[in-house]
Amino acid sequence: MKKIISLFLCLIFAFSLVSCASAEPEIVPEYDSSISEDSIDLGGKTLIMGMVQDYFFEGADSTLSYTNNTELGDLAAQRLRDVQDKYNCKIEFDYVGRAGEVAFQSAVAGSYIFDFISEESYFLVNYMKANAFVDLTTLENMDVFDESKWGNKNIRMSTMFNGAIYGVLPAAHPMREAISVGNIIVVNEDYVTNLLATDPRDYLENGTWNWETFTDCLNTYAHTSGISNEYVYALSSGFGGFSRELAMSNGVDPIIINENGSFTVGYFEQPAIDAYNQAWDWFYGPTAANVLSEGVNTEDFIAGNSVMHTTSVWKIISTTDSVAYTMDNFGILPVPYGPNAAGPDDYTTSYSSAVFTMCIPITAKDPEISALVLDKIYEPFEGYETKEDIIDYLYKNYFRDTRDAEFLLQLTSGDHIYYHDHYHDFSTMFDQFPSQGIVKGLQSYEEKHYTNMEKYVLPAYETMVQYAEYFHE
């Protein structure tokens, strides 16, 4: 439960400390916990959000990254007006190249720049470890463990380190959590219909989306187009990411904490190796002619060169040149689950960067004020208070089949997501499997993976486990 929100004195005075180098932040008032939330008055203070605009944003002309003059853009604009009016404050956005880097520089200089930031966690992990941001577990005005509002703990693991949690995601807002997911399969449903073939979503729905049915799809979906007379591959995908996700969907955990306190990297366990070999058989064995693994990109899938394709969610629903904006009929689903998985729902996919991560810089005017305002901005939008509301929105605006909308939300619940640290050389081994071979690749990278896992990922994983009992919906 949220703690009682700390409050401010009704009458406050603003002071400025000026040095020859730079202006210092205003002195903020002390809290008065006897005042009710409705009586909070921030005295007209301005709070600044450092926001990066990158590939996953809907466009430069946006509010809270939602395109202006759209339904969600209008709701975002109204939300900002409501928060500013209710708490007598002003919220400004400073669009920068890398908000995390600017916040880190302000921490080094000891000067105020932002009250909160929005940035990719990929560009934050090293700054978090350098204590450039506030440990959100220490704040009263934000329930950092509320997964329905601030994101599934697995997808936020990259923001955790040595017992601290530095980042949250706007999970209560449509598409702001699942957008980070990578390596899911998108399907050209028109091709499947024209081939009179089984829809892979049917396999997923009835619990048979496994290695056997996936093999059937590879054999069935490849064909020569009757319109262009060009060959259409059953699958277009890079081998590295696909083989890794296949391993995680074969009952493998990236990190396994042993009873004696040591840890095991799941990438090198036998079920993972079985998955790599199965992927090798699909990509370079009997079905090799049906799989495109070189020069793969989502634009070619949109153009019709394959029936199935692995890509990231942001390439499906984020920008105006993504799949949802350029294809009429497509479906989404995970890689198939393997024989070592616990069951049909034991599928997993990764994220390497939580793209809408929000942090509070250590030099913010007052972290509790920042937490309070963030908490109010990212309450669910009116009309989108439930998962059913968001599923309905996704179905109406992006998908033809409600199963796709339901699956997208299901991805970010439970343990379907794991953190794959792409920053510290964890992808190289998988990318070099095709040239080195699986056995040599595993041998070449095992020592490095264990070293880097212990240094960079284990402290995050242990922090997530430490707080596991506190996380809640």
N, C-alpha and C positions, 0 to 999 in steps of 0.2 A: 504494500500500500504506500501511497505517497505520504511523505511526512508533511506536516502542516507547513504551509509556505511561510517563510520568513518575510517580514514586511518592513516598510519604510516609515520614517517619521513623516507626518503630514506636511510639515513645513521644512524645506531644505534650502541650503544655500550652496551655490556652485562657486568653486574657487579654481583658479588656474595657476599652475606653477610653470614658469617660463625659464628656460635655460637658453644659452646662446646656441646650443646644438639643435634642440627640438622642443616642441611643446609637450608637457607631461599631461597625463589624463586628469580629468576632473576628479576632485575628491568626492566619493560617493557617501551617502548617509549610512548610518548604522541601521540595522534591522530593528523592528519593533514587532515581536511575535504576537502582541496583543491585538493588533489591527487585523480586520478580516480581509480576505483576498479582494473583495469588491471595493475596498477602500484604498488599494494601492495606487499611488500617484508617483510617477517617475519624473515629475517636474519638467516635462518637455525635453528630456535628455535624448540625444541621438545615439543610436546603436548602429554599428557598421558591420555588415557581413561581407567578408572577402569571398568572392565567388568566382570560380574558374569556369569558363565556357569552353567546352571541349567536344569531342566527337559524339558524346552520349546526350548532349543537350538538344532540345527541340529547335533551338534557334536563338539568335542574338536578341530578337524582339520577343522577350519572354519575361514572365514574372514567376519567381521561385522555379525557374527553368521550364515552366509551361508556356507554350506559345500564346501570345496575347490575342485577344478577341476570339478565343475558343472557350468552350464550357469550363475546362479546368483552369485556363488562364484567367477567366473572369472570377472564378471562385478564389483563386490565389490572390488576386488583387483585392477582392473584398475582404479576405481574411486579414491581409496586412492593414487595411483601413480600420477594421474592427479592433485589432490589437492596439494599434496606435491611438485610437480614440479612447478605448477603455482604460489604458494604462498611462495615457498622457505622455507618449514618447514618439520618436520619429525613427523609422528604420530605413537605412540607406544601404545600397549595394555598390560595392567597389569591384568591378570586373577586372581580374588580373590574369596574367599568364599562368601562374602557379600559386594559388592561395597559401598552400602549405609552406612553400619556400619563403614567401613574404612574412608569414607569421613566425617562422623560425628565425628569420633575420631580426624581427622585432624583439624576440626573446633574447637573442644574443646582445642586442643593443640596449635592452631594458626599457624600450619605449612602446607606447600604445599605438596600435594601428587598427586592429579589428576587435570586435566584441565576440564574434564567432565566425567560422569559415565553413564553406562547402567545397570539398576537394575529393579527388580519388584517393583511396587509402594507399594505393601503390606509391604515391608521392608523399606519404605521411609516415610510413613505418619507421624510418630512421629518425625523423624529427620527434616522434613520440618517445622513442628510446632515449632521446636527448632531453626529455622533460620540457619540451616547448609548449605542451598543452596540459590542461587541467585534468586530473583524474576525476572523472564524472561520478565515481562512487562516493566522493566526499561531499557532493552537493545535495542540498535539501530540496531544491526546486525542480528536480528531474528524477523520475523513477527509471533509472538507467536499465533496470532489469525487465521492464515491460516490453516483451518481444512483439506484441501486437502493434505497439506504437513505434518502437525504436529498433526493430529488426531482429531476426532470428540470430541466436547467439553464435551459430556456426558461421554465418555470413558476416558477422562482426568480429570474428576471431582475430583478424589482421589488426584490429585497433586495440588489442589487449597485450599487456606485457608486464611481467613480474608483479602480478597482483593489482594492476591498475587497468581501468577501462577508459580509453581516451575518446572514443567516437561512437556516434549513433547514426542511424539511417531513418529517413522519414517514411517508415513502413506503413503508416496509416493513410498515406496518400497514394493514389493509384500509380502503379508502375515504377515506383521509386525504390523498390527493393529488388524485384526480380530482374531489373534491367542489368544487374551486375553478373548474372549467371552466364557461364560460357559453355560451349560444347554440348548443345542439344541438337537434335535432329529436326530439320524442317523438311516437309514433304510437299511435292507438287501434286495436289489431290486430283487435278484434271488428268494428269498422266495415269494415275492409278485407276481412275474411273474408265478412261478410254481403253485401258488394257484388260478391263474386267477382272482385275486382281483384287486380292484382299487388302483392305485398308489397314496399314500398320496400327492405327489407333484402335481398331477392333481387337487386335492382339493385345494391346496394352490394357484395354477395358476388360477383356475376359481373362487376364492373368497369364497369357501365353507369349508375351513379348520377350522371347529368349533367344539363345544362339541358334537354335534349330529354325525357328520361324524367320529370323533375320537372314539366315542362309537362303531360305526359300525366296525372300524378297530380292536378294541380290541376283538370284537366278531368273526371277520372273520379271523384274522391273526394267532391265536393260532391253532396249529396242531401237529400231530405226524409225525416226519420225516420218509419218505418212505425209506431213505437210512440207517440211524442209528437206526430207530425205537424208538428214544427218543423224549420226549415232547418238543416242541418249544413254548416258551411264546410269546404272542403278544407284550408285552412291558417289558423291564427290566429297573428299575429306582428306585432311592431312593425317598421316599415320600416327604421329606423336601424341597429340591430344586425344585422338580417338582411342588408342590403346590404353592410355592412362585412365580414361573414364570407364572403359570396359573393365579394367582391373578393379576399380573402386565399386563397380556394380557386380562384382563377383565375390562379395563378402570381405573386402579388404578395407582396412582403415589406414590412412596415411601415417598416423602415429599410434603406437600401441604401448601403453604404460604397463610394465611388468610388475609382478608382485614384489620383487626385490628393489623396486625403484628405478631400474634401468628402463630403456625404451627401445622399441623396435620400429624401424621404418618399413611400413607396409609395402612400399614399392618393390621390395626384394623378397617378399614372401611367396610361397609356391602358388597360391591362388592368383596372385598378380602375374606371375610368370606364365601360368596357364592362359590367362587372358591375352597377354602379349602374343603368345604363340597362335591363339585363335585369330587375333587380328591379323597376324602375319599370313595366316592361311587364306583369309578373305582378300587381303590386299595383294598378295604375291603368289597365291596358290591357284586352285581351280577356278576361282571367280575373279581372277585378276583383270581379265578383259572387261569386266563389268564395273570396275572401280577406277575412278580418276583420283590420283593422289598427288599429282604434280600440277603446279600452277593453279591451285584451287582458290576460288574466291566467290563470295556470295553474289556478286553481280552476274557471274556466268550462270549460277543456278537460276537467278531471276530470268535470265535470257533463255532458259530451257535446256541446259546441257546435261542435267541430271534429275533423277526423280527424287532422291534423298540427298541431303547436304547437312554437314555439321557446321554450326555457326554460333555466335553469341546472341543473347536476347536483344541487345541494343541494335544489332543489325537486322532484327526482325520487326521491331515496333518503335524504334526511337526517332529516326529522322525521315524526311520526306523522300529519300531515295532508298529506304529500307524495304524489306519484303512486304510488310503490311500495306505500304503505300503504292506498291507497284505490281502486286499479284492479287488476283481475285480469290483464289481458292488454294489455301495451303493449310497444313496441319503441323503440329509440333509434338515431340515425344522424346524420351531419354534414350540413351544407348540401351540395348537389351541387357537384361540381367543374366548372370551366369549360373552354372550349376552349384557353385559354392555359396550363392546368395541365400539369405534366410527365406526368401519368398518373392513373389512378383512385385511387391512394393519396396523391395530392397535395392532400388536403383539409386544411383548417385551421380552428381555432376559437380563441377568445380567452379570456383570464382577465384580470380587472382587479384582483383581490385574492386572494393565496394565503392562505386563511382559517386554516390551522393553522400559520402561520409561527412558528418558535421562535427567539428571540434571547437573547443573554447580555448583560445590562446592563453598562456600563462600571464600575458601582459594585458588581458582584457580589463576594462575599468572595474568591473565587479563580476566575477564568475556567477554569482547567484542571480544577478540581474539577467545576465546572458542566458542562463538556464531557464529562468522564468519565461522570458520572451520566446525562446525557442520552443518551449513546451506549449505555449499558447498558439504560436504560428502553426505548429504541426499537429494540432488536434485534427481529427477526421473532418473532411469537407462535408458540408451539409448535403445530404443525399447519398453520401458514401461512407456511412458509419459502419457498415458490415461487409464481410467478405462477399456475401451475395450481391450487394450493391456494386462492388468492383467487378465481379464476374459478369454481371449484366452489362456494365459499361464496356468491358473488353469484348464481349460478344457482339454488342451493337456497333462497335467502332473498328474492331480489328479482325475478328474471327467469324467464320461461317458456322462453326460447330462449338457449342458450349463446352465440349470436352477439352478444347484447347485452352480456353480461359480458365477452366477449373484446374487443368494440369499446371498452368503457369503459376497459379497461386500455391498449388500443392508443392511445387519445387522448393519454395522458400519456407516450408514448414518441416518440423521434425529434423531428421538427419539426412535429408536428401542432398544437402550442400556441404562441401568441404572446402577448406582454404588450401589452394595450391600456390605456394610462394613462388611467383615468377621472377621476383626481383633478384634473388640470390642463386642463380644458376640451376634452378630445379627443373627447368624445361629442356635443357640441353641434351640430357641422356635420351629422352623420349624422341626428340627430333633427330637424333643420330642413329636410332635403331635401324632405319632403312639402309644406311651406309655401313654401319659397323656390325650389324647383326645383334640379336637380343642378348646372347650370352656374353659377348665381348663388351657390349654397352653396359650391362649390369656390372661386370667386373671393373670396368674403367671408372665408374662413377659412384660405386658403393661407399667408399671411404669419404669422398667429398660430400655426398648426401648426408651421411651420418654427422659429419662435422658441422655442416650448415644447418641441419635440422636442429641440432642441440643448441646452436648459437642463436638462431633467428626465429625458429618456429616453436620449439618446445616451451619457451617461456610464455608464449601466447596460448598454447594449448593448455598448459597447466593452470593458467589464469582462468580460462573458460571452465575447466573442471572444478577449480576452487569455488567458483560462484554458481555452479550448476543448480544447486537447490534454491537459489534466489530468483532465477529466471522464471517468468510466468507469462501466460497469455493475458 
